């Protein structure tokens, strides 16, 4: 009886080490192993994500047309072709500003460097395809016009610095406006334009009722419509527009905070 029990235990142990039977579905497994499905993963438009690293490519600059397409019209070699209506007062030019038309066969960066080296100026904006908005003392502009990279230098009417809604306004009423100054090399707005101008947004604020500065380089206040051209003549003023309407709106806030 004892021998039979030992044999039975040995039989059970041997069964635990026996190989499992092969499955007949090996062919199906091989087929599944080599099959693939494409799954498109799209970013959630309602999620908060980083923009990632920028991609920079080296290449050649195309030949450009000799013009500058501004918000008030097209600047050509001959001058401004107005594309909008403006009051006679806003049509008067700013003595501290000029539009330089760069030769379309010259790279914009090369032209920019030549202009900065030729005179004490600030290039305030690039106006595609071949224009620069330049600020300087009036006696500096002839030096720019003599450069081989520049084919024309034109005057700038004050209307270029005025929001479209304000260009044709008339009357004696007051409106709420935002007045902003120029940006420096770090893209931070400034109260003063530099370049030897004895002016600032503080001086420009004399035309505003109850002026208030929410931050450097920005003024809010009320102004008489007939005085818009007066404040726009200040070298410290880069743009004037109706007071912005600040609205808080986020219909996905609950989802972002996970409180649904």
C-alpha distance (Angstrom), angle and dihedral (degrees) to the residues before:
residue distance angle dihedral
X1 . . .
X2 3.81 . .
X3 3.81 91.0 .
X4 3.80 91.4 52.3
X5 3.82 90.8 52.4
X6 3.81 91.5 51.7
X7 3.81 91.5 49.7
X8 3.81 90.9 49.3
X9 3.83 92.1 51.7
X10 3.81 91.1 48.6
X11 3.79 90.3 50.4
X12 3.80 91.6 53.0
X13 3.82 91.4 49.3
X14 3.78 92.5 49.8
X15 3.80 91.4 51.0
X16 3.84 90.4 57.6
X17 3.82 90.0 59.7
X18 3.77 96.7 45.4
X19 3.88 115.8 112.9
X20 3.78 118.7 -104.2
X21 3.77 116.5 -108.7
X22 3.80 115.3 -96.6
X23 3.79 116.8 -104.4
X24 3.77 117.5 -124.0
X25 3.83 89.7 -140.0
X26 3.84 94.1 78.5
X27 3.79 89.7 110.6
X28 3.80 91.0 55.2
X29 3.82 90.6 49.4
X30 3.78 91.2 53.5
X31 3.80 90.0 50.7
X32 3.80 92.2 50.1
X33 3.80 91.7 46.7
X34 3.81 92.6 61.6
X35 3.79 98.5 38.9
X36 3.84 118.3 96.2
X37 3.78 135.1 -170.5
X38 3.81 124.0 -155.1
X39 3.78 113.0 -130.9
X40 3.81 117.7 -167.2
X41 3.80 113.6 -143.7
X42 3.80 111.2 -162.3
X43 3.82 123.9 -174.4
X44 3.76 116.2 -108.1
X45 3.83 106.8 -109.7
X46 3.80 89.8 -151.0
X47 3.81 95.4 53.5
X48 3.81 126.0 94.6
X49 3.80 110.7 -117.4
X50 3.79 140.4 160.6
X51 3.79 120.9 -105.9
X52 3.79 93.8 -124.0
X53 3.78 127.8 -138.8
X54 3.83 117.7 -35.9
X55 3.79 118.1 -114.8
X56 3.81 114.1 -132.8
X57 3.79 123.1 -165.9
X58 3.79 129.4 -169.3
X59 3.78 117.0 -135.9
X60 3.76 147.8 130.5
X61 3.80 126.0 -73.7
X62 3.79 115.2 -120.6
X63 3.78 122.2 -125.5
X64 3.80 108.1 -93.0
X65 3.79 134.7 -151.1
X66 3.81 115.3 -100.7
X67 3.79 96.6 -113.4
X68 3.81 144.2 86.6
X69 3.81 119.8 -134.5
X70 3.81 103.9 -148.8
X71 3.81 130.2 177.2
X72 3.83 91.2 -101.8
X73 3.79 99.4 43.3
X74 3.78 145.2 -57.9
X75 3.78 122.3 -53.7
X76 3.81 112.1 -148.8
X77 3.79 131.6 173.9
X78 3.82 87.9 -85.5
X79 3.81 96.9 49.4
X80 3.80 142.4 -92.1
X81 3.79 121.0 -18.4
X82 3.83 100.4 -161.1
X83 3.78 116.0 -133.6
X84 3.81 99.1 179.4
X85 3.78 138.7 43.7
X86 3.79 119.5 -106.1
X87 3.78 137.1 172.4
X88 3.79 118.7 -95.9
X89 3.81 90.7 -113.0
X90 3.80 93.1 54.0
X91 3.81 89.3 47.3
X92 3.81 88.9 68.0
X93 3.79 110.7 103.1
X94 3.80 128.4 -116.8
X95 3.81 109.2 -118.2
X96 3.82 91.7 -149.4
X97 3.82 95.5 55.6
X98 3.80 136.6 67.5
X99 3.79 139.2 168.6
X100 3.80 113.7 -130.0
X101 3.81 117.0 -158.6
X102 3.79 109.8 -148.8
X103 3.80 122.9 -149.1
X104 3.80 105.7 -96.9
X105 3.80 91.3 -134.3
X106 3.81 92.2 58.1
X107 3.80 120.4 81.5
X108 3.78 114.3 -110.0
X109 3.79 92.1 -129.2
X110 3.81 92.2 51.6
X111 3.81 90.5 48.2
X112 3.79 91.0 48.0
X113 3.79 91.8 53.2
X114 3.82 91.7 48.3
X115 3.82 91.9 51.1
X116 3.80 93.9 47.8
X117 3.81 91.1 50.3
X118 3.81 94.9 45.9
X119 3.81 98.9 55.5
X120 3.79 145.4 6.0
X121 3.79 96.9 -94.6
X122 3.78 143.2 131.1
X123 3.80 120.6 -135.4
X124 3.78 100.5 -141.7
X125 3.79 99.4 -178.0
X126 3.78 144.9 -4.4
X127 3.80 113.0 -124.2
X128 3.82 109.3 -161.5
X129 2.84 137.8 -87.6
X130 3.83 101.0 11.9
X131 3.80 110.5 -17.5
X132 3.80 136.4 108.2
X133 3.80 125.1 -164.4
X134 3.81 103.0 -142.2
X135 3.79 130.9 -169.7
X136 3.80 121.7 -160.1
X137 3.76 144.7 125.6
X138 3.85 108.5 -68.7
X139 3.82 93.0 -110.9
X140 3.82 91.4 60.3
X141 3.82 97.1 64.0
X142 3.86 97.4 76.0
X143 3.82 88.8 61.7
X144 3.80 89.4 56.9
X145 3.80 93.6 47.4
X146 3.83 89.9 55.8
X147 3.81 93.8 59.0
X148 3.81 117.1 109.6
X149 3.82 89.2 -137.2
X150 3.83 91.7 59.7
X151 3.80 120.9 69.0
X152 3.83 98.9 -179.2
X153 3.81 142.9 6.6
X154 3.81 118.8 -157.2
X155 3.79 137.7 -173.6
X156 3.80 120.7 -104.5
X157 3.83 121.2 -134.9
X158 3.78 116.8 -140.8
X159 3.81 88.9 -117.1
X160 3.81 89.3 77.7
X161 3.81 87.7 69.7
X162 3.82 96.0 46.6
X163 3.81 127.4 87.5
X164 3.84 112.9 -110.8
X165 3.82 91.9 -115.7
X166 3.81 90.7 59.9
X167 3.81 100.3 45.1
X168 3.80 97.6 83.9
X169 3.79 100.8 27.2
X170 3.79 116.5 128.3
X171 3.77 136.2 177.3
X172 3.77 138.5 70.3
X173 3.79 100.8 -84.1
X174 3.80 125.9 115.2
X175 3.78 122.9 -117.7
X176 3.79 132.9 -170.5
X177 3.80 112.5 -109.5
X178 3.79 142.0 175.1
X179 3.81 118.2 -135.7
X180 3.80 118.6 -166.1
X181 3.79 133.6 -170.0
X182 3.79 131.9 -138.7
X183 3.81 124.3 -76.9
X184 3.78 122.1 -117.0
X185 3.81 126.7 -137.8
X186 3.82 89.3 -78.0
X187 3.84 90.6 53.9
X188 3.81 92.1 -110.9
X189 3.80 116.0 138.0
X190 3.78 115.9 -117.5
X191 3.80 135.5 -154.3
X192 3.81 91.8 -141.5
X193 3.83 127.6 49.3
X194 3.80 96.6 -148.2
X195 3.84 117.5 -156.2
X196 3.80 90.1 112.9
X197 3.81 95.6 -63.3
X198 3.79 113.0 144.6
X199 3.77 93.6 -145.5
X200 3.79 139.9 101.0
X201 3.78 140.5 171.4
X202 3.79 86.2 -97.2
X203 3.80 89.1 65.6
X204 3.80 91.1 43.7
X205 3.80 90.3 53.2
X206 3.83 89.7 73.1
X207 3.82 87.0 85.1
X208 3.81 91.9 56.2
X209 3.78 129.6 82.9
X210 3.81 113.4 -135.3
X211 3.83 94.2 -4.0
X212 3.78 117.1 -161.4
X213 3.79 130.1 -177.1
X214 3.83 113.7 -148.1
X215 3.81 89.4 -175.5
X216 3.78 142.0 -11.6
X217 3.79 113.3 -59.6
X218 3.81 95.4 18.3
X219 3.81 133.9 94.2
X220 3.80 131.6 -174.3
X221 3.77 124.5 -167.7
X222 3.81 148.3 106.8
X223 3.79 123.8 -73.4
X224 3.78 136.1 -178.7
X225 3.80 110.6 -109.8
X226 3.80 90.7 -127.7
X227 3.82 90.2 58.6
X228 3.80 98.3 54.4
X229 3.81 90.9 97.0
X230 3.83 90.2 51.1
X231 3.79 95.2 56.6
X232 3.81 91.9 42.2
X233 3.82 91.1 60.5
X234 3.80 91.5 68.0
X235 3.84 112.3 106.1
X236 3.81 88.6 -138.7
X237 3.82 92.5 61.9
X238 3.79 116.0 90.7
X239 3.81 98.9 169.7
X240 3.79 142.5 -7.4
X241 3.80 123.7 -156.6
X242 3.81 140.9 157.7
X243 3.78 114.0 -72.8
X244 3.82 108.7 -83.0
X245 3.79 117.1 -115.2
X246 3.80 109.1 -129.3
X247 3.81 113.5 -149.2
X248 3.80 127.5 176.8
X249 3.79 109.7 -145.4
X250 3.79 131.9 154.0
X251 3.79 116.6 148.2
X252 3.82 90.2 -176.6
X253 3.82 97.0 53.6
X254 3.81 93.8 108.2
X255 3.81 91.2 51.4
X256 3.81 92.4 48.8
X257 3.81 91.3 51.7
X258 3.80 93.5 43.2
X259 3.81 95.4 -126.4
X260 3.81 100.1 125.9
